[in-house]
C-alpha cells in the first residue's frame, strides 16, 4: 500500500517562536511590537507554560531580593505590563484569567499570529540554517511548513533546536569543566525533577479523602525536611524524575507524581498527624508536570557560576537575573535525608548576554527560557520564569532589529552597533539592563525643573536623571553599574495638589513625552495561590503608582493645552505623542495615586 504523503500548508513569517510559555509570549510580543511578522506556536490550548492554569506555578524572579527604595529588582517591560494588568483585572485570583490575559496580549498584536495546540515536529535544513519548521495541529488535522528568517526555541524542552540538530547539553557538569565550585566532582546525566501542584479549600464540615489504590505512602519521618503545614497550595517539593529522562519518560514521571501527590495529601488527611486538616479538601490538581530541566542548548557563550557570582558586565547584556542558584536533589522526594533544595543567593543582580541565546552551530536559531546556554549550576538560577520572560523580550527585540536592518543572524550577534541599538530599544520599552542607560537626547534634561513640593530624598530634579530605579542596596547590581539614590521625584505627603513643571529658556518642539511611574519594584508581584507568597504581594493597583494625572503644555504666547488626561492608570510607563511646537512649559498635575500619601515620578522624558 502506497504511503500517503503529508500535505503541508506553507506559511511565511519573519520570526517563528516555538513555545508559548512566558519566555515565548514575551519574545513574540516584543518582536511584533517592533514591526516584524511573528508566528507563535504553542502545543497546549493555553499560554503561560508553568504559569498557566494547567500547572499554576507562580512567576518568580529577581524580586525575591528586593528592599524598598534600595533594591528594586523586579523585572519590568512586557512581563511587568502583563502582571500589573493581571493584578488589576483579576481580583478573584483566578488561574484562568492569566491564561486569558496572555491570550489577549497576543491576539491584540496585529503582527502576531498565534497558533495554539500546534507542535513542532521537524525542521528543513540547508547546511547550518533552518529553512523551515514543520508543525502539526491535531485538533484541526492540519500540517504546516513555516518559513522564517529567524527561529526561536522557547519550548523549554528544546524541541525545535533538537529537530534542527542544535548542539545541546543534558545533566550536571563536573566541576573541572567550567571550574565551578558548586558543581559535582564527576559529570552525571541527572537533572532537576518535575512537580505537580494542587489547590485545596477549607469547608464548614469534615471532608473525607479516599486515596487511589496506587497512591504512595509517606510518614512524618519521610517528610521531615519538607514543610507541609499549610494546605491551600501544593508543594514544589512534590518532585520526581531527575534520575530519568524528563522528556522520554514524561508520562511515567506524570504517573508517579500523581501517586506522590495523592500520597502526600493522604498523609495530611488520614495519618492522624494533622487533625486540623479535617475540613480541608482538594479543589484542583494538575495532570501536566511542571518541568524544570531537560535540554540546555550550547550557545556562543555558556553562562557559568562565576559569571553569575561576579555579575560580569557583558558587552551584549540582553536581560538580567537575580534568583539564587537553586539546585535540587535529582531523586526529588525520594531523597528523604536531604533538604529539597539548596539556594545560595548570589551577591548581585547579574546580566545575561545575547550570546547565551544564540546557537553555537545553527546560524539562525535563538532560544530563551530554561533551555538557554548555561551550565547546570548557572541554569539553576536562570530557569525561573520571570528571568525567562525578560530573556524572551530581549530575544524578540533583537530579532526584530536584526530583520529590520537586514542583518543575517550569523553576523548580527557580532554587530556591536546593532546590539547597542537593541539595548537602547529595550530601555525605551521599559526593560532594565544592569549598567545601561538610555542615551536618547532628553529635552527634559535641558529644562528648569520645579515642583509644588519635594522630599529631601526625592527632589524634583531626580525625575530627569537617567536612572529609573534604585539598585544600590544589598542584593542590587554591582556598585560600579549604578549610582546610589532614589532616582525619583517624591512630593510632600501634605501637598494637596502636587505637580512637576519643566521650563525651557527657548521654546522647543515636543514630539513625544514618556512618564515612568513607581510600581513598587521592591516587592513580588505574581498570581499565586500560596498564602505565604500572597502576603508579600499587593494584589491590585500598586499603591505607589500615580492613578490620575493631567499633562499640560504652555506655548510661547502663554496659552495652555491639555495633551493627556488619564484617570485610571496602574501601569509603569505612559507615552503620548503630542507633536507640538513652541512649548515653553510642560506641567504634570498629579490628581490621585493608587493609595500612597504622596506622588512619585521615576522619570520624565521628552523628545
TORDREN-78851 format. One record per residue (C-alpha): residue in three letters; x, y, z. Coordinates in Angstrom, 1 decimal, decimal comma, m for minus. Each point is the difference from the previous one (the first is absolute). Layout:
<pts>
ALA/X/Y/Z;
...
</pts>
This chain:
<pts>
UNK/0,0/0,0/0,0;
UNK/1,4/3,4/m1,0;
UNK/0,9/2,3/2,9;
UNK/m2,1/3,1/0,1;
UNK/2,1/3,2/m0,4;
UNK/m0,7/2,6/2,6;
UNK/m1,4/3,2/m1,5;
UNK/1,4/3,1/1,8;
UNK/m1,3/3,5/m0,2;
UNK/2,9/2,3/m0,7;
UNK/0,2/3,1/2,2;
UNK/2,5/2,9/m0,1;
UNK/1,1/2,2/2,9;
UNK/3,0/2,0/1,2;
UNK/0,3/m1,7/3,4;
UNK/m1,4/m3,3/1,1;
UNK/m0,2/m0,4/3,8;
UNK/m0,6/m3,6/1,1;
UNK/m1,3/m0,3/3,5;
UNK/m2,6/2,1/1,7;
UNK/1,2/0,2/3,6;
UNK/0,8/3,4/1,4;
UNK/3,3/0,1/m1,9;
UNK/m1,6/m0,7/m3,3;
UNK/m2,9/2,4/0,6;
UNK/2,4/2,9/0,9;
UNK/2,2/m0,8/m3,0;
UNK/m2,9/0,0/m2,4;
UNK/m1,6/3,1/1,3;
UNK/3,3/1,9/0,1;
UNK/0,8/m0,9/m3,6;
UNK/m3,5/0,8/m1,3;
UNK/0,0/3,4/1,7;
UNK/3,3/0,7/m1,6;
UNK/m1,5/m0,4/m3,4;
UNK/0,7/m3,5/m1,4;
UNK/m2,4/m2,8/m0,7;
UNK/m0,1/m2,8/2,7;
UNK/m1,5/m3,4/0,3;
UNK/m0,3/m1,4/3,5;
UNK/m0,5/m3,8/0,3;
UNK/m1,3/m1,5/3,2;
UNK/m0,6/m3,7/0,4;
UNK/m2,6/0,5/2,8;
UNK/m3,5/1,7/m0,1;
UNK/1,2/2,8/2,2;
UNK/3,0/2,2/0,3;
UNK/2,3/0,4/3,0;
UNK/1,7/m3,3/0,4;
UNK/0,7/m0,7/3,6;
UNK/m1,9/3,2/0,9;
UNK/m3,1/m1,1/m1,8;
UNK/m3,2/m1,4/1,6;
UNK/1,3/m3,4/m1,0;
UNK/2,9/0,1/2,4;
UNK/m0,5/3,1/2,2;
UNK/3,5/0,8/1,1;
UNK/0,4/3,7/1,0;
UNK/2,4/2,1/m2,0;
UNK/3,0/0,9/2,1;
UNK/3,3/1,6/m0,8;
UNK/2,4/2,6/1,3;
UNK/m2,6/1,7/2,1;
UNK/0,7/m2,4/2,8;
UNK/3,0/2,1/0,9;
UNK/m1,8/3,3/0,1;
UNK/0,1/2,7/2,6;
UNK/m2,1/3,2/m0,1;
UNK/1,8/3,0/m1,4;
UNK/3,3/m1,9/m0,1;
UNK/m0,3/m3,2/m2,1;
UNK/m2,7/0,3/m2,6;
UNK/0,6/m3,3/m1,7;
UNK/m3,3/m1,0/m1,6;
UNK/0,0/m0,6/m3,7;
UNK/m1,6/2,7/m2,1;
UNK/m0,9/0,3/m3,7;
UNK/m2,6/m2,4/m1,5;
UNK/m0,2/m2,3/3,0;
UNK/m0,7/3,0/2,4;
UNK/m2,7/1,2/m2,4;
UNK/m1,6/m3,5/0,1;
UNK/0,2/m0,4/3,8;
UNK/m1,3/3,5/0,8;
UNK/m2,9/m0,6/m2,3;
UNK/m0,7/m3,4/1,6;
UNK/0,1/1,4/3,5;
UNK/m2,6/2,7/m1,0;
UNK/m2,3/m2,1/m2,2;
UNK/0,1/m3,1/2,2;
UNK/m1,0/0,8/3,5;
UNK/m1,4/m3,5/0,3;
UNK/3,5/m1,5/m0,4;
UNK/m1,2/m2,3/m2,8;
UNK/2,7/m2,1/m1,7;
UNK/m2,0/0,1/m3,2;
UNK/0,0/3,8/m0,1;
UNK/3,8/m0,1/m0,5;
UNK/m0,6/m2,4/m3,0;
UNK/m2,5/2,6/m1,4;
UNK/2,2/3,0/0,4;
UNK/3,0/m1,7/m1,6;
UNK/m2,4/m1,1/m2,9;
UNK/m1,4/3,5/m0,3;
UNK/3,5/1,6/m0,1;
UNK/1,0/m2,3/m2,9;
UNK/m3,3/0,4/m1,9;
UNK/0,2/3,8/0,3;
UNK/3,3/0,2/m1,9;
UNK/m0,7/0,4/m3,7;
UNK/3,4/m1,3/m1,0;
UNK/m0,4/m3,2/2,1;
UNK/m1,7/m3,2/m1,1;
UNK/m0,8/m2,3/2,9;
UNK/m0,3/m3,8/m0,7;
UNK/m1,1/m1,9/3,1;
UNK/0,0/m3,8/0,2;
UNK/2,7/0,0/m2,6;
UNK/3,2/m2,1/0,5;
UNK/3,4/0,3/m1,8;
UNK/0,7/m3,4/m1,6;
UNK/3,1/0,6/m2,1;
UNK/2,2/2,4/m1,8;
UNK/1,2/0,4/m3,6;
UNK/3,7/0,9/m0,1;
UNK/2,3/1,6/m2,5;
UNK/3,4/m0,6/1,4;
UNK/0,1/1,8/3,4;
UNK/m3,1/2,0/m0,7;
UNK/m3,6/m0,9/0,8;
UNK/m2,1/0,6/m3,2;
UNK/m3,3/m1,0/1,5;
UNK/m1,6/m1,7/3,0;
UNK/m2,6/m2,7/m0,3;
UNK/m3,0/0,2/2,4;
UNK/m3,2/m1,9/0,6;
UNK/m3,3/0,9/1,5;
UNK/m1,9/m3,2/0,7;
UNK/m3,2/1,9/1,1;
UNK/m0,5/1,2/m3,6;
UNK/1,9/m2,9/m1,7;
UNK/2,3/2,6/m1,6;
UNK/3,7/m0,1/m0,7;
UNK/2,2/3,1/m0,7;
UNK/3,3/0,9/m1,4;
UNK/1,1/3,4/1,4;
UNK/2,7/2,0/m1,6;
UNK/1,8/2,7/1,9;
UNK/3,2/2,1/0,1;
UNK/0,6/m0,7/3,7;
UNK/m1,3/m3,0/2,1;
UNK/m0,3/0,3/3,8;
UNK/m0,3/m3,1/2,2;
UNK/m1,8/0,9/3,2;
UNK/m1,5/m3,5/0,5;
UNK/1,9/m0,8/3,2;
UNK/0,8/m3,5/m1,3;
UNK/1,7/1,4/m3,0;
UNK/m2,1/m1,8/m2,6;
UNK/0,7/2,3/m2,9;
UNK/3,7/0,2/0,6;
UNK/0,2/m3,8/0,4;
UNK/m1,7/m0,5/m3,3;
UNK/2,4/2,4/m1,6;
UNK/3,1/m1,7/1,4;
UNK/1,0/2,7/2,4;
UNK/2,7/m0,9/2,5;
UNK/m1,4/m0,5/3,5;
UNK/1,0/m1,3/3,4;
UNK/m1,8/m2,1/2,6;
UNK/0,8/m0,9/3,6;
UNK/2,4/1,5/2,4;
UNK/3,5/1,0/m1,0;
UNK/3,1/m0,9/2,0;
UNK/1,6/2,8/2,0;
UNK/3,1/m0,1/m2,2;
UNK/m1,9/0,7/m3,2;
UNK/m0,7/3,7/0,8;
UNK/1,9/0,3/3,3;
UNK/m3,2/0,2/2,0;
UNK/0,3/m0,5/3,7;
UNK/m3,7/m0,9/0,4;
UNK/0,2/m2,8/m2,7;
UNK/0,6/m3,7/0,6;
UNK/3,4/m1,6/m0,2;
UNK/m1,2/m2,2/m2,8;
UNK/m2,6/0,6/m2,8;
UNK/m3,3/m1,9/0,2;
UNK/m3,1/m0,1/m2,1;
UNK/m2,4/1,1/2,7;
UNK/m2,1/3,1/0,1;
UNK/m2,6/1,9/2,1;
UNK/m3,3/m1,9/0,1;
UNK/m3,5/1,0/m0,8;
UNK/m2,9/0,9/2,3;
UNK/m3,8/m0,2/0,2;
UNK/m1,8/2,6/2,0;
UNK/m3,5/0,2/1,6;
UNK/m2,3/2,4/1,6;
UNK/m2,2/m0,7/3,0;
UNK/m2,9/1,7/1,9;
UNK/m1,3/0,0/3,5;
UNK/m3,7/m0,9/0,4;
UNK/m2,5/0,3/2,9;
UNK/m0,2/m3,7/0,4;
UNK/2,4/m3,0/0,1;
UNK/1,2/m1,0/m3,4;
UNK/1,0/m3,6/m0,5;
UNK/2,8/m1,0/m2,3;
UNK/0,3/m3,5/m1,4;
UNK/3,4/m0,4/m1,8;
UNK/0,3/m2,0/m3,2;
UNK/1,3/m3,5/0,4;
UNK/3,2/0,9/m1,8;
UNK/0,9/2,9/2,3;
UNK/3,3/0,1/1,7;
UNK/0,3/m0,1/3,8;
UNK/1,9/2,6/2,0;
UNK/0,8/0,3/3,7;
UNK/1,0/3,1/2,0;
UNK/3,5/m1,4/m0,1;
UNK/m0,1/m0,1/m3,8;
UNK/m1,0/3,6/m0,1;
UNK/2,1/1,4/2,8;
UNK/1,9/2,4/m2,3;
UNK/m3,1/1,0/m2,0;
UNK/m2,3/2,5/1,6;
UNK/m3,7/m1,0/m0,4;
UNK/m1,7/2,1/2,7;
UNK/m2,1/2,2/m2,5;
UNK/m2,4/m1,7/m2,3;
UNK/m1,5/2,6/m2,3;
UNK/2,6/m0,5/m2,7;
UNK/2,1/m3,0/m1,0;
UNK/3,6/m0,6/0,5;
UNK/2,8/0,6/m2,4;
UNK/1,9/m2,7/1,8;
UNK/m2,5/m2,6/m1,3;
UNK/2,8/m0,6/m2,5;
UNK/1,1/m3,1/m2,0;
UNK/1,8/m1,0/m3,2;
UNK/3,4/1,6/0,3;
UNK/1,7/m3,4/m0,3;
UNK/m2,1/m0,8/m3,1;
UNK/m0,3/1,6/m3,5;
UNK/m2,3/2,9/0,7;
UNK/m1,1/0,0/m3,7;
UNK/m0,2/m3,7/m1,0;
UNK/m1,3/m1,1/3,4;
UNK/m2,4/2,9/0,5;
UNK/m3,1/m2,3/0,1;
UNK/1,6/m2,2/2,6;
UNK/1,0/3,0/2,0;
UNK/m3,5/1,4/m0,1;
UNK/m1,5/m3,3/1,3;
UNK/2,5/m0,2/2,8;
UNK/m0,6/3,7/0,9;
UNK/m3,7/m0,7/0,3;
UNK/0,7/m2,9/2,3;
UNK/2,3/2,2/2,1;
UNK/m2,3/3,0/0,1;
UNK/m3,0/m2,2/1,1;
UNK/2,2/m1,7/2,5;
UNK/1,1/3,3/1,6;
UNK/m3,7/1,1/0,2;
UNK/m0,9/m3,4/1,4;
UNK/2,6/0,5/2,7;
UNK/m1,3/3,5/0,8;
UNK/m3,6/m1,2/0,2;
UNK/0,2/m3,5/1,4;
UNK/3,2/m0,5/1,9;
UNK/m1,2/1,6/3,2;
UNK/2,9/2,4/0,1;
UNK/m2,0/2,9/m1,4;
UNK/m3,5/m0,1/1,6;
UNK/m0,6/3,7/m0,9;
UNK/m0,3/m1,1/m3,6;
UNK/m3,3/m1,7/0,7;
UNK/m2,1/2,6/m1,9;
UNK/2,5/0,4/m2,9;
UNK/m0,5/m1,5/m3,4;
UNK/1,8/0,1/m3,3;
UNK/m1,5/2,5/m2,4;
UNK/2,3/m0,5/m3,1;
UNK/3,1/m1,9/m0,8;
UNK/2,1/m0,1/m3,1;
UNK/0,6/m2,8/m2,6;
UNK/2,7/1,9/m1,9;
UNK/3,4/m0,2/1,8;
UNK/1,6/3,3/0,6;
UNK/3,4/m0,8/m1,5;
UNK/3,2/1,6/1,2;
UNK/2,8/m1,4/m2,2;
UNK/0,7/m1,9/m3,1;
UNK/2,2/1,1/m2,9;
UNK/2,2/3,1/0,3;
UNK/1,3/1,3/m3,3;
UNK/3,6/0,9/m0,6;
UNK/0,3/3,6/m1,2;
UNK/2,7/2,4/m0,9;
UNK/0,6/0,4/3,8;
UNK/m0,8/m2,5/2,7;
UNK/m1,1/1,9/3,1;
UNK/1,8/m1,3/3,2;
UNK/m0,1/0,2/3,7;
UNK/2,9/2,6/m0,1;
UNK/m1,9/2,2/m2,5;
UNK/m2,9/0,1/2,4;
UNK/1,9/0,4/3,2;
UNK/2,3/2,8/m1,3;
UNK/m2,9/1,6/m2,0;
UNK/2,1/0,4/m3,2;
UNK/m0,7/3,2/m1,9;
UNK/m0,6/m1,7/m3,3;
UNK/0,3/2,4/m3,0;
UNK/m3,0/m1,7/m1,5;
UNK/m2,2/m0,2/3,1;
UNK/m3,6/m0,7/m1,1;
UNK/m1,7/m0,8/3,3;
UNK/0,7/m0,6/3,7;
UNK/m0,6/m2,4/2,8;
UNK/0,0/m0,1/3,7;
UNK/m1,5/m3,2/1,3;
UNK/2,4/m2,1/2,2;
UNK/1,8/m2,9/m1,6;
UNK/m2,7/m2,5/0,9;
UNK/1,0/m3,6/m0,3;
UNK/m2,1/m3,0/1,1;
UNK/1,0/m3,7/0,6;
UNK/m0,9/m1,8/m3,3;
UNK/m1,7/m2,7/2,1;
UNK/m2,6/2,6/1,0;
UNK/m2,3/m1,2/2,8;
UNK/1,9/m3,3/0,2;
UNK/3,0/1,9/1,4;
UNK/m1,5/m0,4/3,4;
UNK/3,2/0,9/1,9;
UNK/0,8/3,1/m2,0;
UNK/m1,4/3,5/0,0;
UNK/m2,3/0,4/m3,1;
UNK/2,1/2,9/m1,3;
UNK/3,2/2,0/0,4;
UNK/m0,4/3,7/m0,7;
UNK/3,1/2,2/0,6;
UNK/m0,8/3,6/m1,0;
UNK/2,4/1,6/m2,5;
UNK/1,5/3,3/1,1;
UNK/m1,6/2,1/m2,8;
UNK/m2,6/0,2/m2,7;
UNK/1,9/m1,3/m3,0;
UNK/0,0/0,5/m3,7;
UNK/m0,8/m2,7/m2,6;
UNK/1,8/0,4/m3,4;
UNK/m1,6/m0,2/m3,4;
UNK/2,6/m2,7/m0,9;
UNK/m1,7/m2,4/2,4;
UNK/m3,1/0,3/m2,0;
UNK/1,6/m0,7/m3,4;
UNK/0,8/m3,6/m1,2;
UNK/3,6/m1,0/m0,3;
UNK/m0,6/m1,9/m3,2;
UNK/m3,3/0,9/m1,6;
UNK/0,3/3,4/m1,7;
UNK/m3,6/1,3/0,4;
UNK/m1,0/m1,7/3,3;
UNK/m0,6/1,9/3,3;
UNK/m1,4/m1,2/3,3;
UNK/m1,4/1,5/3,2;
UNK/m1,3/m1,6/3,1;
UNK/1,4/m2,9/2,0;
UNK/1,7/m1,5/m3,1;
UNK/2,6/2,8/m0,4;
UNK/3,7/m0,6/m0,2;
UNK/1,0/m0,4/3,7;
UNK/1,6/m2,6/2,2;
UNK/m2,3/m1,9/2,4;
UNK/1,1/2,2/2,8;
UNK/m0,6/3,3/m1,8;
UNK/m3,2/m1,4/m1,5;
UNK/m1,3/m0,6/3,6;
UNK/m0,4/3,8/0,3;
UNK/m0,9/1,0/m3,6;
UNK/m2,8/m2,6/m0,3;
UNK/m2,4/2,1/2,1;
UNK/m3,0/1,2/m2,0;
UNK/0,4/3,8/0,5;
UNK/3,6/m0,3/m1,2;
UNK/m1,1/m2,1/m2,9;
UNK/m2,5/2,8/m0,9;
UNK/2,6/2,8/m0,2;
UNK/2,2/m2,3/m2,0;
UNK/m2,9/m0,4/m2,4;
UNK/m0,5/3,7/m0,3;
UNK/3,7/0,4/m0,8;
UNK/m0,1/m2,7/m2,6;
UNK/m3,1/1,4/m1,7;
UNK/1,3/3,5/m0,1;
UNK/3,4/m1,1/m1,4;
UNK/m1,7/m2,2/m2,6;
UNK/m2,2/2,9/m1,1;
UNK/2,9/2,4/m0,4;
UNK/2,2/m2,6/m1,8;
UNK/m2,8/m0,6/m2,5;
UNK/m0,7/3,7/m0,4;
UNK/3,6/0,7/m0,6;
UNK/0,3/m2,9/m2,5;
UNK/2,7/m1,5/2,2;
UNK/0,4/m3,7/m0,2;
UNK/0,2/m1,7/3,4;
UNK/3,5/m1,4/m0,5;
UNK/1,2/3,7/m0,4;
UNK/m2,6/1,7/2,2;
UNK/1,0/m1,5/3,4;
UNK/3,6/1,3/m0,6;
UNK/m1,1/3,5/m1,1;
UNK/0,6/2,2/3,1;
UNK/m1,7/3,0/m1,6;
UNK/m3,1/m2,0/m0,5;
UNK/0,2/m1,5/3,4;
UNK/0,1/3,5/1,5;
UNK/m3,0/1,0/m2,0;
UNK/m1,8/m3,0/1,5;
UNK/1,0/0,9/3,5;
UNK/m1,2/3,5/m0,5;
UNK/m3,4/m1,2/m1,4;
UNK/m0,4/m2,3/3,0;
UNK/0,5/2,9/2,3;
UNK/m2,6/2,1/m1,9;
UNK/m2,4/m2,9/0,4;
UNK/0,4/0,1/3,8;
UNK/2,4/m3,0/0,4;
UNK/3,0/0,3/2,3;
UNK/3,6/m0,9/m0,8;
UNK/2,7/0,2/2,7;
UNK/2,5/2,8/m0,8;
UNK/m1,9/1,3/m3,1;
UNK/m1,7/3,4/m0,2;
UNK/m2,3/1,4/m2,7;
UNK/2,1/2,3/m2,2;
UNK/m2,9/1,7/m1,9;
UNK/0,3/3,8/0,2;
UNK/m2,4/1,0/2,7;
UNK/m1,4/3,5/m0,4;
UNK/m1,1/m0,2/3,6;
UNK/3,6/0,0/1,1;
UNK/0,5/3,4/m1,5;
UNK/m2,9/1,5/1,8;
UNK/m0,3/1,7/3,4;
UNK/m1,9/m2,3/2,3;
UNK/m2,3/1,2/2,7;
UNK/m2,6/m1,8/2,1;
UNK/m2,8/1,0/2,4;
UNK/1,9/m1,8/2,7;
UNK/2,8/m2,6/0,4;
UNK/1,5/m2,2/2,6;
UNK/3,7/0,2/0,9;
UNK/0,7/m3,4/m1,4;
UNK/m2,3/0,5/m3,0;
UNK/0,8/3,3/m1,7;
UNK/m1,9/1,2/m3,0;
UNK/3,3/m0,1/m2,0;
UNK/0,3/m3,7/0,5;
UNK/m2,8/m0,5/m2,5;
UNK/2,3/1,0/m2,8;
UNK/3,0/m2,1/1,0;
UNK/0,7/m3,1/m2,3;
UNK/m0,8/m2,6/2,7;
UNK/m3,4/m1,6/0,3;
UNK/0,4/m2,1/3,2;
UNK/2,1/m0,2/3,2;
UNK/2,3/m3,1/m0,1;
UNK/2,8/1,2/2,3;
UNK/m1,1/m2,0/3,0;
UNK/0,9/m3,5/1,2;
UNK/m0,6/m2,5/m2,8;
UNK/m0,2/2,7/m2,6;
UNK/2,4/0,4/m3,0;
UNK/3,7/0,2/0,3;
UNK/0,9/3,5/1,5;
UNK/1,8/1,1/m3,1;
UNK/m3,1/m0,6/m2,1;
UNK/m2,3/2,5/1,7;
UNK/m0,1/3,3/2,0;
UNK/m1,4/0,0/3,5;
UNK/m3,2/1,9/0,5;
UNK/m3,8/m0,4/m0,3;
UNK/m0,1/1,5/m3,5;
UNK/m3,5/1,3/0,2;
UNK/m2,0/3,1/0,9;
UNK/m2,1/m0,4/3,1;
UNK/m2,4/2,7/1,0;
UNK/m0,6/0,9/3,6;
UNK/m2,7/m2,1/1,7;
UNK/m2,1/3,1/0,9;
UNK/0,1/1,5/m3,5;
UNK/m3,7/0,1/m1,1;
UNK/0,7/0,7/m3,7;
UNK/3,5/m1,4/m0,9;
UNK/1,4/1,0/m3,4;
UNK/3,3/m0,1/m1,8;
UNK/0,9/2,7/m2,5;
UNK/2,6/0,3/m2,7;
UNK/1,0/3,4/m1,4;
UNK/2,3/0,6/m3,1;
UNK/1,9/3,2/m0,6;
UNK/m0,7/m0,4/m3,7;
UNK/m3,3/m1,5/m1,4;
UNK/0,3/m3,6/m1,1;
UNK/m1,9/m2,4/m2,1;
UNK/m1,3/m3,1/1,9;
UNK/m0,8/m3,1/m2,1;
UNK/m0,2/m2,4/2,9;
UNK/m0,3/m0,1/3,8;
UNK/0,7/m3,1/2,1;
UNK/m0,8/m0,2/3,6;
UNK/1,4/m2,8/2,2;
UNK/m1,9/m0,6/3,2;
UNK/0,9/m1,9/3,2;
UNK/m1,6/m3,4/0,1;
UNK/1,6/m1,4/3,1;
UNK/2,8/m2,0/m1,6;
UNK/1,4/m1,1/3,4;
UNK/m2,9/m2,4/0,5;
UNK/m1,1/m3,2/m1,7;
UNK/m3,0/0,3/m2,4;
UNK/m1,4/m3,3/m1,2;
UNK/m3,2/m2,0/m0,2;
UNK/0,4/m2,5/2,8;
UNK/m2,2/m2,4/2,1;
UNK/2,5/m0,3/2,8;
UNK/m0,8/2,1/3,1;
UNK/3,7/0,5/0,9;
UNK/0,8/1,5/m3,3;
UNK/m3,3/1,9/m0,2;
UNK/0,7/1,9/3,2;
UNK/2,9/1,7/m1,7;
UNK/m2,0/1,2/m3,0;
UNK/m2,3/2,9/m0,5;
UNK/m2,7/m1,5/m2,3;
UNK/m1,5/2,8/m2,0;
UNK/1,4/3,4/m1,0;
UNK/3,3/0,6/1,7;
UNK/m0,4/2,8/2,7;
UNK/3,1/1,9/m1,2;
UNK/m1,4/0,4/m3,5;
UNK/m1,6/3,3/m1,1;
UNK/m3,6/m0,8/m0,9;
UNK/m1,3/3,3/m1,5;
UNK/1,9/2,8/m1,6;
UNK/0,0/2,7/m2,6;
UNK/2,8/1,1/m2,3;
UNK/m0,1/3,6/m1,2;
UNK/2,1/1,9/m2,4;
UNK/0,5/3,8/0,0;
UNK/0,8/1,8/m3,3;
UNK/2,1/3,1/m0,5;
UNK/m3,1/2,1/0,2;
UNK/m0,9/m1,3/3,4;
UNK/m2,9/m2,2/m1,1;
UNK/m0,4/m3,4/1,7;
UNK/m1,0/m3,1/m1,9;
UNK/m0,9/m3,3/1,5;
UNK/1,9/m2,8/m1,7;
UNK/m1,0/m2,9/2,2;
UNK/m2,5/m0,8/2,7;
UNK/0,0/m3,4/1,7;
UNK/m2,4/m1,0/2,8;
UNK/0,7/m3,7/0,7;
UNK/3,7/m0,7/m0,5;
UNK/1,7/m3,0/1,5;
UNK/2,8/m0,6/m2,5;
UNK/3,7/1,0/0,4;
UNK/0,5/1,8/m3,2;
UNK/m2,2/2,5/m1,9;
UNK/0,9/1,6/m3,4;
UNK/m1,9/2,6/m1,9;
UNK/1,0/1,6/m3,4;
UNK/m1,3/3,6/m0,1;
UNK/2,2/1,3/m2,8;
UNK/m0,3/3,6/1,0;
UNK/2,3/3,0/m0,7;
UNK/1,1/3,0/2,1;
UNK/m0,4/m1,7/3,4;
UNK/1,4/2,1/2,9;
UNK/m1,4/m2,0/2,9;
UNK/m1,2/m3,5/0,6;
UNK/m2,0/m0,7/3,2;
UNK/m0,9/m3,3/1,5;
UNK/m2,9/0,3/2,5;
UNK/m0,5/m3,0/2,3;
UNK/m3,6/m0,4/0,9;
UNK/0,0/m3,3/1,8;
UNK/2,2/m3,0/0,9;
UNK/m1,0/m3,6/0,5;
UNK/0,4/0,3/3,7;
UNK/3,3/1,7/0,9;
UNK/m0,2/3,3/1,9;
UNK/2,3/1,8/m2,4;
UNK/0,7/0,1/m3,7;
UNK/3,0/m1,8/m1,6;
UNK/1,5/0,3/m3,4;
UNK/3,0/m2,0/m1,0;
UNK/0,8/1,8/m3,3;
UNK/m1,4/2,4/m2,6;
UNK/1,4/m0,1/m3,5;
UNK/m0,7/2,3/m2,8;
UNK/1,2/m0,1/m3,6;
</pts>
